[in-house]
Amino acid sequence: MRLQVFFLCLSCLTLSSLSQAQDQASLHRSNDHAGRCHYTFSVASPEESSCPGGSTKPEIDGVLSRLTLLEALVSRLIAGVDGGQEGLQDAYSQVTGEKNQLQQDKERLNRQVQELQRRLDELSQEAESLRQKPCQQTHTSEGSQRDSRPASDPAYDFGDGAYQEMKAEVTEVPASHLIPEGNHNFTGCGELQSVGDPELHRKADSITGKYGVWLQDPEPLGPLYSNKTVWRIDTVGKDVRQLFAYEDMVQFSRGFPMKVLVLPEPVESTGATMYRGSLYYQRKRSRTLIRYDLASESLASRLDLPHAGFHGQHPYSWGGYTDIDLAADEQGLWAIYSTSKAKGAIVISQLDPESLEVKKSWETNIRKNTVANAFMVCGRLYTVASYTAANTTVNYVFDTSTGVGRSVAVPFKNKYRYNSMVDYNHAQRKLYAWDNFHMITYDIRLGRAS
C-alpha cells in the first residue's frame, strides 16, 4: 500500500514538472536545409527580454536526471522491502524452530523430573522400612548415660578425596579341599571353618569414610587404654594422620570419640593394625613401617620392609595402595606384601614387634592382585576372593608351619559390596572389616586341621 501511494505521488510530481515546463516554454518546429525536423523551446525570462544563444535543454536534462534518480530510489526501496520480507520470514522460521526445540527440552526435563520423583519415592519407602526395623541397643547405666556429652564426629573434611581405586574382575577359585564340619566347641588354634554374617557397628557419613581402618587391641598394655577401646582411621585424604579413640563400642557406634591423636607420619591405605599398645602402619609413599606407641603418643620405631612394593606396585585387587598389609594373630605380628623378586606373589613375613625387623619370610603361590584382601589366623594366611561380590569365598590358605598353601572355599559375605579392609582380632575371635562406609565384624569358627 505504501508503494502505491509513493508511485502516485511520484507521478504527480512528474506531471506537475512537465506542466510547469509547458506553461513557461513554447515549442517551435522547423526543417533544416537537409529536410530534418528541429524542435526549439522558448522560455520567457522575467529578468531579461532575450536570451541569445539560450536553450531549454538544461531544464529538460534536469527533469530527466531527477526522474532517473527517482527511478533508482524506487528500485532500492522495492529491493529493500523484498529483502525485509525475506529477513522477516527467516527470523520467523528461526523463532519457530527454537520454540519447537524448547518444547522438546521441556518435555524431556518433565520426564526426568518424573523419574527422579519416582526414585525419591522409592528411597523414602526404603528409609521408612529401615526405620521400622528393630535395632539392637546396648544399654549403659544411668550414670554413664548422664555423663555422655555430644562430641564431633570424625568425619572431618580432608579436601579432595585423593585416593586410588582399581576396578578388577576376580575369579573365585573352586574348592579343591573342603573343610570338614564339626568341632563346634573347639576354642584353640586351628583352621578356619566358617565366617558368620556381618554385624554392623557404625556407618560413616561422609566421603572420608568410604574406607579406612577400625579395630581393637587384642593385647593392650598400660592403664590408659583397654581391650574395649575402639580405634579408627579414615584413610581417604591427602595427608591422613588422625587416629580417633573411642571409650567402647557403644561410644563408637554413637560417634563420640574420647580422644584424637595426631600421628607423626601420614598413613598409607588400610593396612594398619593394633597390637600390644602400639599402632603399626605403613608410611605414605614408602616401604617404611612405623610403630606408634599409644601410651607416650610418640614414634617408637621405624624400619624399611626389605624389597617390599609400595604405592600401587602390588596392591590387592581393589587398589587403594594396599601394597603392605600388617596383621596380628595368636603368633605375633605379620606383614603381607610382595616384591619384584616374587613377581607379585604374596610374601608373608613375621616381624619383631619392637624393632620391626623381619624374623622369617615365606613366599606363596597366589598373586596379591588377584585377591581382594587377606588376614592371618593362627599363623595361617587366608585370602578373600572378591571385594564386591555379595557372596564370595575365603579361597586360599597358606600355613607358615608347613610352608604349604592350597585352595579352600569358606563362604564370605560382602553385604555392602565394597570391602576394603579385613583384620583379625584373636582376643575377640572376630574379623573386623570396612565395607563401603560400613564398619562391621564377623564371628568366625576354627577347627582342628584335617
ZAGU-357256 format. One record per residue (C-alpha): residue number from 1; z negated, y, x negated. Coordinates in nm, 3 decimals. Layout:
residues N
+-----+---------+---------+---------+
!  nr !      up !   north !    east !
+-----+---------+---------+---------+
! NUM !       Z !       Y !       X !
...
+-----+---------+---------+---------+
This chain:
residues 450
+-----+---------+---------+---------+
!  nr !      up !   north !    east !
+-----+---------+---------+---------+
!   1 !   0.000 !   0.000 !   0.000 !
!   2 !  -0.081 !   0.238 !  -0.283 !
!   3 !   0.260 !   0.174 !  -0.445 !
!   4 !   0.442 !   0.256 !  -0.121 !
!   5 !   0.260 !   0.589 !  -0.092 !
!   6 !   0.335 !   0.659 !  -0.459 !
!   7 !   0.708 !   0.590 !  -0.416 !
!   8 !   0.718 !   0.814 !  -0.107 !
!   9 !   0.556 !   1.098 !  -0.299 !
!  10 !   0.795 !   1.043 !  -0.588 !
!  11 !   1.097 !   1.060 !  -0.355 !
!  12 !   0.969 !   1.379 !  -0.200 !
!  13 !   0.921 !   1.539 !  -0.539 !
!  14 !   1.270 !   1.440 !  -0.645 !
!  15 !   1.437 !   1.569 !  -0.328 !
!  16 !   1.236 !   1.887 !  -0.349 !
!  17 !   1.350 !   1.946 !  -0.705 !
!  18 !   1.714 !   1.885 !  -0.613 !
!  19 !   1.684 !   2.110 !  -0.305 !
!  20 !   1.539 !   2.392 !  -0.512 !
!  21 !   1.814 !   2.348 !  -0.763 !
!  22 !   2.076 !   2.373 !  -0.486 !
!  23 !   1.917 !   2.689 !  -0.342 !
!  24 !   1.918 !   2.864 !  -0.677 !
!  25 !   2.256 !   2.742 !  -0.807 !
!  26 !   2.619 !   2.741 !  -0.687 !
!  27 !   2.871 !   2.472 !  -0.777 !
!  28 !   3.229 !   2.560 !  -0.879 !
!  29 !   3.509 !   2.314 !  -0.935 !
!  30 !   3.831 !   2.384 !  -1.128 !
!  31 !   4.104 !   2.195 !  -1.309 !
!  32 !   4.176 !   2.247 !  -1.671 !
!  33 !   4.518 !   2.261 !  -1.823 !
!  34 !   4.522 !   1.883 !  -1.855 !
!  35 !   4.450 !   1.836 !  -1.485 !
!  36 !   4.085 !   1.724 !  -1.530 !
!  37 !   3.818 !   1.849 !  -1.292 !
!  38 !   3.542 !   2.069 !  -1.424 !
!  39 !   3.216 !   2.142 !  -1.237 !
!  40 !   3.036 !   2.465 !  -1.302 !
!  41 !   2.690 !   2.565 !  -1.178 !
!  42 !   2.596 !   2.930 !  -1.143 !
!  43 !   2.239 !   3.042 !  -1.106 !
!  44 !   2.134 !   3.392 !  -1.019 !
!  45 !   1.881 !   3.524 !  -1.266 !
!  46 !   1.613 !   3.763 !  -1.142 !
!  47 !   1.580 !   3.916 !  -1.486 !
!  48 !   1.940 !   3.979 !  -1.582 !
!  49 !   2.260 !   4.029 !  -1.393 !
!  50 !   2.466 !   3.799 !  -1.602 !
!  51 !   2.415 !   3.502 !  -1.835 !
!  52 !   2.710 !   3.492 !  -2.070 !
!  53 !   2.773 !   3.150 !  -2.204 !
!  54 !   2.485 !   3.012 !  -1.993 !
!  55 !   2.491 !   2.677 !  -1.817 !
!  56 !   2.285 !   2.483 !  -1.561 !
!  57 !   2.300 !   2.163 !  -1.767 !
!  58 !   1.949 !   2.206 !  -1.930 !
!  59 !   1.793 !   2.221 !  -1.584 !
!  60 !   1.972 !   1.906 !  -1.475 !
!  61 !   1.875 !   1.735 !  -1.802 !
!  62 !   1.514 !   1.832 !  -1.740 !
!  63 !   1.523 !   1.684 !  -1.395 !
!  64 !   1.679 !   1.364 !  -1.527 !
!  65 !   1.423 !   1.347 !  -1.807 !
!  66 !   1.142 !   1.383 !  -1.557 !
!  67 !   1.298 !   1.113 !  -1.341 !
!  68 !   1.321 !   0.883 !  -1.642 !
!  69 !   0.955 !   0.942 !  -1.725 !
!  70 !   0.854 !   0.879 !  -1.366 !
!  71 !   1.051 !   0.554 !  -1.359 !
!  72 !   0.881 !   0.437 !  -1.679 !
!  73 !   0.541 !   0.530 !  -1.535 !
!  74 !   0.615 !   0.338 !  -1.217 !
!  75 !   0.723 !   0.033 !  -1.421 !
!  76 !   0.399 !   0.042 !  -1.620 !
!  77 !   0.191 !   0.078 !  -1.305 !
!  78 !   0.369 !  -0.213 !  -1.142 !
!  79 !   0.316 !  -0.426 !  -1.456 !
!  80 !  -0.049 !  -0.322 !  -1.468 !
!  81 !  -0.106 !  -0.414 !  -1.107 !
!  82 !   0.059 !  -0.752 !  -1.155 !
!  83 !  -0.138 !  -0.819 !  -1.474 !
!  84 !  -0.458 !  -0.714 !  -1.300 !
!  85 !  -0.390 !  -0.954 !  -1.020 !
!  86 !  -0.329 !  -1.235 !  -1.270 !
!  87 !  -0.652 !  -1.144 !  -1.458 !
!  88 !  -0.848 !  -1.142 !  -1.134 !
!  89 !  -0.702 !  -1.480 !  -1.045 !
!  90 !  -0.802 !  -1.623 !  -1.385 !
!  91 !  -1.153 !  -1.478 !  -1.358 !
!  92 !  -1.190 !  -1.621 !  -1.010 !
!  93 !  -1.079 !  -1.965 !  -1.132 !
!  94 !  -1.327 !  -1.948 !  -1.422 !
!  95 !  -1.616 !  -1.846 !  -1.196 !
!  96 !  -1.529 !  -2.124 !  -0.954 !
!  97 !  -1.529 !  -2.380 !  -1.238 !
!  98 !  -1.865 !  -2.256 !  -1.367 !
!  99 !  -2.007 !  -2.274 !  -1.017 !
! 100 !  -1.894 !  -2.636 !  -0.985 !
! 101 !  -2.043 !  -2.721 !  -1.326 !
! 102 !  -2.375 !  -2.557 !  -1.233 !
! 103 !  -2.378 !  -2.756 !  -0.912 !
! 104 !  -2.326 !  -3.079 !  -1.107 !
! 105 !  -2.605 !  -2.982 !  -1.353 !
! 106 !  -2.834 !  -2.907 !  -1.061 !
! 107 !  -2.768 !  -3.249 !  -0.908 !
! 108 !  -2.826 !  -3.421 !  -1.246 !
! 109 !  -3.154 !  -3.235 !  -1.300 !
! 110 !  -3.266 !  -3.323 !  -0.949 !
! 111 !  -3.207 !  -3.689 !  -1.026 !
! 112 !  -3.406 !  -3.658 !  -1.350 !
! 113 !  -3.692 !  -3.487 !  -1.167 !
! 114 !  -3.697 !  -3.767 !  -0.910 !
! 115 !  -3.702 !  -4.030 !  -1.186 !
! 116 !  -3.987 !  -3.851 !  -1.367 !
! 117 !  -4.177 !  -3.822 !  -1.042 !
! 118 !  -4.134 !  -4.194 !  -0.984 !
! 119 !  -4.262 !  -4.275 !  -1.335 !
! 120 !  -4.554 !  -4.036 !  -1.288 !
! 121 !  -4.647 !  -4.210 !  -0.965 !
! 122 !  -4.636 !  -4.549 !  -1.140 !
! 123 !  -4.858 !  -4.423 !  -1.424 !
! 124 !  -5.100 !  -4.272 !  -1.175 !
! 125 !  -5.124 !  -4.602 !  -0.991 !
! 126 !  -5.181 !  -4.787 !  -1.318 !
! 127 !  -5.452 !  -4.539 !  -1.423 !
! 128 !  -5.621 !  -4.576 !  -1.086 !
! 129 !  -5.616 !  -4.954 !  -1.112 !
! 130 !  -5.771 !  -4.930 !  -1.460 !
! 131 !  -6.046 !  -4.704 !  -1.331 !
! 132 !  -6.133 !  -4.955 !  -1.063 !
! 133 !  -6.175 !  -5.239 !  -1.313 !
! 134 !  -6.536 !  -5.303 !  -1.417 !
! 135 !  -6.627 !  -5.223 !  -1.780 !
! 136 !  -6.893 !  -5.390 !  -1.988 !
! 137 !  -7.154 !  -5.139 !  -2.097 !
! 138 !  -7.432 !  -5.183 !  -2.345 !
! 139 !  -7.748 !  -5.021 !  -2.215 !
! 140 !  -7.982 !  -4.845 !  -2.450 !
! 141 !  -8.337 !  -4.740 !  -2.391 !
! 142 !  -8.411 !  -4.420 !  -2.208 !
! 143 !  -8.533 !  -4.265 !  -2.529 !
! 144 !  -8.211 !  -4.327 !  -2.715 !
! 145 !  -8.011 !  -4.201 !  -2.418 !
! 146 !  -8.224 !  -3.890 !  -2.406 !
! 147 !  -8.175 !  -3.827 !  -2.779 !
! 148 !  -7.797 !  -3.865 !  -2.768 !
! 149 !  -7.616 !  -3.545 !  -2.849 !
! 150 !  -7.244 !  -3.481 !  -2.791 !
! 151 !  -7.056 !  -3.468 !  -3.117 !
! 152 !  -6.700 !  -3.403 !  -3.209 !
! 153 !  -6.464 !  -3.698 !  -3.207 !
! 154 !  -6.298 !  -3.791 !  -3.537 !
! 155 !  -5.956 !  -3.707 !  -3.404 !
! 156 !  -5.901 !  -3.422 !  -3.648 !
! 157 !  -5.566 !  -3.252 !  -3.696 !
! 158 !  -5.403 !  -3.351 !  -4.023 !
! 159 !  -5.085 !  -3.152 !  -3.969 !
! 160 !  -4.766 !  -3.351 !  -3.986 !
! 161 !  -4.810 !  -3.724 !  -3.944 !
! 162 !  -4.676 !  -3.812 !  -4.287 !
! 163 !  -4.682 !  -4.186 !  -4.269 !
! 164 !  -4.440 !  -4.470 !  -4.326 !
! 165 !  -4.335 !  -4.726 !  -4.071 !
! 166 !  -4.078 !  -5.000 !  -4.122 !
! 167 !  -3.944 !  -5.200 !  -3.830 !
! 168 !  -3.900 !  -5.563 !  -3.929 !
! 169 !  -3.795 !  -5.869 !  -3.741 !
! 170 !  -4.035 !  -6.152 !  -3.823 !
! 171 !  -3.951 !  -6.511 !  -3.753 !
! 172 !  -4.254 !  -6.722 !  -3.677 !
! 173 !  -4.286 !  -7.029 !  -3.896 !
! 174 !  -4.316 !  -7.350 !  -3.695 !
! 175 !  -4.629 !  -7.553 !  -3.747 !
! 176 !  -4.597 !  -7.839 !  -3.990 !
! 177 !  -4.960 !  -7.936 !  -3.962 !
! 178 !  -5.173 !  -7.879 !  -3.653 !
! 179 !  -5.544 !  -7.826 !  -3.697 !
! 180 !  -5.737 !  -8.089 !  -3.500 !
! 181 !  -5.965 !  -7.980 !  -3.219 !
! 182 !  -6.335 !  -8.050 !  -3.225 !
! 183 !  -6.622 !  -7.931 !  -3.446 !
! 184 !  -6.714 !  -7.672 !  -3.181 !
! 185 !  -7.065 !  -7.629 !  -3.320 !
! 186 !  -6.960 !  -7.602 !  -3.684 !
! 187 !  -7.123 !  -7.296 !  -3.846 !
! 188 !  -7.042 !  -7.344 !  -4.215 !
! 189 !  -6.735 !  -7.254 !  -4.415 !
! 190 !  -6.416 !  -7.427 !  -4.314 !
! 191 !  -6.061 !  -7.383 !  -4.194 !
! 192 !  -5.961 !  -7.153 !  -3.913 !
! 193 !  -5.946 !  -7.343 !  -3.584 !
! 194 !  -5.884 !  -7.070 !  -3.328 !
! 195 !  -5.875 !  -6.694 !  -3.271 !
! 196 !  -6.013 !  -6.566 !  -2.943 !
! 197 !  -5.884 !  -6.295 !  -2.713 !
! 198 !  -5.909 !  -5.935 !  -2.838 !
! 199 !  -6.210 !  -5.730 !  -2.727 !
! 200 !  -6.161 !  -5.354 !  -2.707 !
! 201 !  -6.431 !  -5.125 !  -2.853 !
! 202 !  -6.256 !  -4.790 !  -2.884 !
! 203 !  -5.920 !  -4.622 !  -2.830 !
! 204 !  -5.810 !  -4.330 !  -3.043 !
! 205 !  -5.687 !  -4.027 !  -2.851 !
! 206 !  -5.452 !  -3.854 !  -3.097 !
! 207 !  -5.167 !  -3.940 !  -3.334 !
! 208 !  -5.411 !  -3.956 !  -3.626 !
! 209 !  -5.549 !  -4.270 !  -3.466 !
! 210 !  -5.223 !  -4.461 !  -3.441 !
! 211 !  -5.352 !  -4.683 !  -3.717 !
! 212 !  -5.642 !  -4.691 !  -3.959 !
! 213 !  -5.941 !  -4.892 !  -4.081 !
! 214 !  -6.262 !  -4.971 !  -3.897 !
! 215 !  -6.527 !  -5.227 !  -3.997 !
! 216 !  -6.893 !  -5.307 !  -4.058 !
! 217 !  -7.055 !  -5.404 !  -4.385 !
! 218 !  -7.135 !  -5.779 !  -4.377 !
! 219 !  -7.391 !  -5.741 !  -4.660 !
! 220 !  -7.530 !  -5.384 !  -4.656 !
! 221 !  -7.760 !  -5.258 !  -4.931 !
! 222 !  -8.032 !  -4.995 !  -4.912 !
! 223 !  -8.217 !  -4.837 !  -4.622 !
! 224 !  -7.959 !  -4.574 !  -4.527 !
! 225 !  -7.710 !  -4.799 !  -4.351 !
! 226 !  -7.738 !  -5.138 !  -4.182 !
! 227 !  -7.504 !  -5.410 !  -4.067 !
! 228 !  -7.492 !  -5.227 !  -3.732 !
! 229 !  -7.337 !  -4.917 !  -3.888 !
! 230 !  -6.970 !  -4.879 !  -3.798 !
! 231 !  -6.724 !  -4.717 !  -4.037 !
! 232 !  -6.387 !  -4.569 !  -3.953 !
! 233 !  -6.096 !  -4.408 !  -4.141 !
! 234 !  -5.792 !  -4.263 !  -3.965 !
! 235 !  -5.516 !  -4.328 !  -4.218 !
! 236 !  -5.240 !  -4.115 !  -4.062 !
! 237 !  -5.211 !  -3.793 !  -4.261 !
! 238 !  -5.105 !  -3.639 !  -4.590 !
! 239 !  -5.448 !  -3.639 !  -4.752 !
! 240 !  -5.680 !  -3.900 !  -4.598 !
! 241 !  -6.036 !  -3.854 !  -4.728 !
! 242 !  -6.270 !  -3.858 !  -4.427 !
! 243 !  -6.497 !  -4.158 !  -4.370 !
! 244 !  -6.677 !  -4.150 !  -4.033 !
! 245 !  -7.010 !  -4.329 !  -3.992 !
! 246 !  -7.149 !  -4.432 !  -3.652 !
! 247 !  -7.504 !  -4.549 !  -3.591 !
! 248 !  -7.397 !  -4.857 !  -3.399 !
! 249 !  -7.121 !  -4.997 !  -3.180 !
! 250 !  -7.243 !  -4.802 !  -2.876 !
! 251 !  -7.212 !  -4.466 !  -3.050 !
! 252 !  -6.879 !  -4.577 !  -3.195 !
! 253 !  -6.742 !  -4.656 !  -2.851 !
! 254 !  -6.860 !  -4.315 !  -2.729 !
! 255 !  -6.700 !  -4.135 !  -3.022 !
! 256 !  -7.022 !  -3.980 !  -3.163 !
! 257 !  -7.027 !  -4.006 !  -3.546 !
! 258 !  -7.364 !  -3.954 !  -3.710 !
! 259 !  -7.208 !  -3.853 !  -4.042 !
! 260 !  -6.875 !  -3.771 !  -4.205 !
! 261 !  -6.830 !  -3.846 !  -4.574 !
! 262 !  -6.555 !  -3.691 !  -4.785 !
! 263 !  -6.405 !  -3.939 !  -5.031 !
! 264 !  -6.333 !  -3.827 !  -5.389 !
! 265 !  -5.974 !  -3.959 !  -5.385 !
! 266 !  -5.725 !  -3.987 !  -5.097 !
! 267 !  -5.684 !  -4.325 !  -4.927 !
! 268 !  -5.359 !  -4.523 !  -4.920 !
! 269 !  -5.291 !  -4.708 !  -4.594 !
! 270 !  -5.507 !  -4.961 !  -4.407 !
! 271 !  -5.616 !  -5.198 !  -4.686 !
! 272 !  -5.972 !  -5.073 !  -4.739 !
! 273 !  -6.278 !  -5.294 !  -4.692 !
! 274 !  -6.658 !  -5.265 !  -4.687 !
! 275 !  -6.882 !  -5.491 !  -4.898 !
! 276 !  -7.239 !  -5.470 !  -5.029 !
! 277 !  -7.296 !  -5.099 !  -4.974 !
! 278 !  -6.959 !  -4.984 !  -5.108 !
! 279 !  -6.622 !  -4.888 !  -4.968 !
! 280 !  -6.332 !  -5.038 !  -5.161 !
! 281 !  -5.990 !  -4.880 !  -5.125 !
! 282 !  -5.660 !  -4.806 !  -5.298 !
! 283 !  -5.597 !  -4.455 !  -5.424 !
! 284 !  -5.290 !  -4.290 !  -5.270 !
! 285 !  -4.956 !  -4.343 !  -5.451 !
! 286 !  -5.109 !  -4.560 !  -5.723 !
! 287 !  -5.229 !  -4.911 !  -5.802 !
! 288 !  -5.576 !  -4.771 !  -5.874 !
! 289 !  -5.867 !  -4.939 !  -5.696 !
! 290 !  -6.178 !  -4.733 !  -5.619 !
! 291 !  -6.535 !  -4.835 !  -5.538 !
! 292 !  -6.717 !  -4.563 !  -5.347 !
! 293 !  -7.097 !  -4.606 !  -5.333 !
! 294 !  -7.222 !  -4.517 !  -4.985 !
! 295 !  -7.586 !  -4.454 !  -5.086 !
! 296 !  -7.511 !  -4.200 !  -5.360 !
! 297 !  -7.189 !  -4.081 !  -5.193 !
! 298 !  -7.008 !  -4.091 !  -5.524 !
! 299 !  -6.731 !  -4.275 !  -5.706 !
! 300 !  -6.891 !  -4.580 !  -5.870 !
! 301 !  -6.592 !  -4.738 !  -6.048 !
! 302 !  -6.214 !  -4.731 !  -6.062 !
! 303 !  -5.957 !  -4.957 !  -6.222 !
! 304 !  -5.583 !  -5.022 !  -6.202 !
! 305 !  -5.486 !  -5.355 !  -6.047 !
! 306 !  -5.256 !  -5.502 !  -6.317 !
! 307 !  -4.883 !  -5.507 !  -6.227 !
! 308 !  -4.951 !  -5.454 !  -5.856 !
! 309 !  -4.675 !  -5.298 !  -5.650 !
! 310 !  -4.770 !  -4.982 !  -5.462 !
! 311 !  -4.644 !  -4.717 !  -5.220 !
! 312 !  -4.381 !  -4.921 !  -5.043 !
! 313 !  -4.278 !  -5.172 !  -5.312 !
! 314 !  -4.433 !  -5.481 !  -5.150 !
! 315 !  -4.579 !  -5.390 !  -4.808 !
! 316 !  -4.637 !  -5.605 !  -4.504 !
! 317 !  -4.351 !  -5.625 !  -4.255 !
! 318 !  -4.471 !  -5.326 !  -4.053 !
! 319 !  -4.459 !  -5.097 !  -4.358 !
! 320 !  -4.728 !  -4.831 !  -4.379 !
! 321 !  -4.752 !  -4.855 !  -4.763 !
! 322 !  -4.964 !  -5.167 !  -4.722 !
! 323 !  -4.892 !  -5.294 !  -5.074 !
! 324 !  -5.256 !  -5.363 !  -5.168 !
! 325 !  -5.489 !  -5.513 !  -4.910 !
! 326 !  -5.856 !  -5.554 !  -5.003 !
! 327 !  -6.074 !  -5.812 !  -4.827 !
! 328 !  -6.423 !  -5.961 !  -4.840 !
! 329 !  -6.545 !  -6.302 !  -4.726 !
! 330 !  -6.816 !  -6.559 !  -4.795 !
! 331 !  -6.696 !  -6.596 !  -5.155 !
! 332 !  -6.668 !  -6.231 !  -5.257 !
! 333 !  -6.415 !  -5.950 !  -5.296 !
! 334 !  -6.036 !  -6.008 !  -5.293 !
! 335 !  -5.710 !  -5.823 !  -5.342 !
! 336 !  -5.394 !  -5.933 !  -5.158 !
! 337 !  -5.078 !  -5.785 !  -5.311 !
! 338 !  -4.758 !  -5.869 !  -5.500 !
! 339 !  -4.592 !  -5.797 !  -5.833 !
! 340 !  -4.239 !  -5.772 !  -5.972 !
! 341 !  -4.303 !  -6.097 !  -6.159 !
! 342 !  -4.394 !  -6.273 !  -5.834 !
! 343 !  -4.076 !  -6.127 !  -5.677 !
! 344 !  -4.253 !  -6.019 !  -5.360 !
! 345 !  -4.459 !  -6.335 !  -5.306 !
! 346 !  -4.823 !  -6.280 !  -5.213 !
! 347 !  -5.064 !  -6.280 !  -5.507 !
! 348 !  -5.438 !  -6.329 !  -5.448 !
! 349 !  -5.692 !  -6.201 !  -5.700 !
! 350 !  -6.068 !  -6.236 !  -5.687 !
! 351 !  -6.233 !  -5.915 !  -5.810 !
! 352 !  -6.567 !  -5.831 !  -5.966 !
! 353 !  -6.745 !  -5.618 !  -5.703 !
! 354 !  -6.899 !  -5.390 !  -5.967 !
! 355 !  -6.623 !  -5.333 !  -6.223 !
! 356 !  -6.318 !  -5.426 !  -6.009 !
! 357 !  -6.185 !  -5.645 !  -6.290 !
! 358 !  -5.971 !  -5.945 !  -6.194 !
! 359 !  -6.159 !  -6.275 !  -6.229 !
! 360 !  -5.877 !  -6.509 !  -6.131 !
! 361 !  -5.538 !  -6.492 !  -5.959 !
! 362 !  -5.322 !  -6.725 !  -5.750 !
! 363 !  -4.954 !  -6.691 !  -5.660 !
! 364 !  -4.849 !  -6.821 !  -5.319 !
! 365 !  -4.507 !  -6.926 !  -5.193 !
! 366 !  -4.486 !  -6.687 !  -4.898 !
! 367 !  -4.331 !  -6.342 !  -4.929 !
! 368 !  -4.552 !  -6.049 !  -4.841 !
! 369 !  -4.290 !  -5.853 !  -4.647 !
! 370 !  -4.224 !  -6.147 !  -4.412 !
! 371 !  -4.573 !  -6.141 !  -4.262 !
! 372 !  -4.745 !  -5.873 !  -4.057 !
! 373 !  -5.092 !  -5.890 !  -4.214 !
! 374 !  -5.335 !  -6.116 !  -4.400 !
! 375 !  -5.708 !  -6.178 !  -4.430 !
! 376 !  -5.948 !  -6.400 !  -4.627 !
! 377 !  -6.190 !  -6.653 !  -4.476 !
! 378 !  -6.398 !  -6.889 !  -4.694 !
! 379 !  -6.171 !  -6.842 !  -4.995 !
! 380 !  -5.857 !  -6.911 !  -4.791 !
! 381 !  -5.575 !  -6.667 !  -4.729 !
! 382 !  -5.436 !  -6.652 !  -4.374 !
! 383 !  -5.124 !  -6.459 !  -4.269 !
! 384 !  -5.020 !  -6.329 !  -3.926 !
! 385 !  -4.654 !  -6.382 !  -3.834 !
! 386 !  -4.581 !  -6.069 !  -3.626 !
! 387 !  -4.742 !  -5.732 !  -3.561 !
! 388 !  -4.553 !  -5.658 !  -3.237 !
! 389 !  -4.516 !  -5.991 !  -3.055 !
! 390 !  -4.776 !  -6.018 !  -2.780 !
! 391 !  -4.820 !  -6.388 !  -2.851 !
! 392 !  -4.774 !  -6.475 !  -3.216 !
! 393 !  -4.950 !  -6.708 !  -3.463 !
! 394 !  -5.151 !  -6.724 !  -3.780 !
! 395 !  -4.866 !  -6.902 !  -3.956 !
! 396 !  -4.978 !  -6.975 !  -4.313 !
! 397 !  -5.290 !  -7.070 !  -4.508 !
! 398 !  -5.344 !  -7.082 !  -4.885 !
! 399 !  -5.659 !  -7.250 !  -5.021 !
! 400 !  -5.770 !  -7.097 !  -5.352 !
! 401 !  -5.991 !  -7.401 !  -5.421 !
! 402 !  -5.689 !  -7.633 !  -5.434 !
! 403 !  -5.408 !  -7.386 !  -5.506 !
! 404 !  -5.208 !  -7.532 !  -5.215 !
! 405 !  -5.050 !  -7.342 !  -4.925 !
! 406 !  -4.898 !  -7.472 !  -4.603 !
! 407 !  -4.776 !  -7.362 !  -4.261 !
! 408 !  -5.008 !  -7.359 !  -3.961 !
! 409 !  -4.982 !  -7.240 !  -3.601 !
! 410 !  -5.304 !  -7.083 !  -3.474 !
! 411 !  -5.233 !  -6.863 !  -3.165 !
! 412 !  -5.294 !  -6.492 !  -3.218 !
! 413 !  -5.252 !  -6.207 !  -2.967 !
! 414 !  -5.126 !  -5.854 !  -3.034 !
! 415 !  -5.232 !  -5.716 !  -2.697 !
! 416 !  -5.121 !  -5.359 !  -2.769 !
! 417 !  -4.809 !  -5.458 !  -2.964 !
! 418 !  -4.858 !  -5.278 !  -3.298 !
! 419 !  -5.127 !  -5.443 !  -3.509 !
! 420 !  -5.160 !  -5.262 !  -3.841 !
! 421 !  -5.495 !  -5.386 !  -3.976 !
! 422 !  -5.677 !  -5.724 !  -3.973 !
! 423 !  -6.000 !  -5.777 !  -4.168 !
! 424 !  -6.268 !  -6.047 !  -4.160 !
! 425 !  -6.643 !  -5.995 !  -4.130 !
! 426 !  -6.824 !  -6.313 !  -4.230 !
! 427 !  -7.164 !  -6.192 !  -4.101 !
! 428 !  -7.026 !  -6.138 !  -3.752 !
! 429 !  -6.766 !  -6.417 !  -3.785 !
! 430 !  -6.512 !  -6.186 !  -3.629 !
! 431 !  -6.178 !  -6.037 !  -3.714 !
! 432 !  -6.160 !  -5.657 !  -3.693 !
! 433 !  -5.818 !  -5.514 !  -3.607 !
! 434 !  -5.646 !  -5.185 !  -3.528 !
! 435 !  -5.373 !  -5.242 !  -3.270 !
! 436 !  -5.173 !  -4.932 !  -3.172 !
! 437 !  -5.461 !  -4.681 !  -3.132 !
! 438 !  -5.698 !  -4.959 !  -3.015 !
! 439 !  -5.991 !  -5.081 !  -3.226 !
! 440 !  -6.060 !  -5.442 !  -3.133 !
! 441 !  -6.234 !  -5.757 !  -3.254 !
! 442 !  -6.152 !  -6.128 !  -3.225 !
! 443 !  -6.404 !  -6.411 !  -3.225 !
! 444 !  -6.290 !  -6.696 !  -3.447 !
! 445 !  -6.388 !  -7.058 !  -3.476 !
! 446 !  -6.393 !  -7.254 !  -3.802 !
! 447 !  -6.388 !  -7.627 !  -3.856 !
! 448 !  -6.407 !  -7.875 !  -4.139 !
! 449 !  -6.088 !  -7.922 !  -4.338 !
! 450 !  -5.879 !  -8.215 !  -4.224 !
+-----+---------+---------+---------+
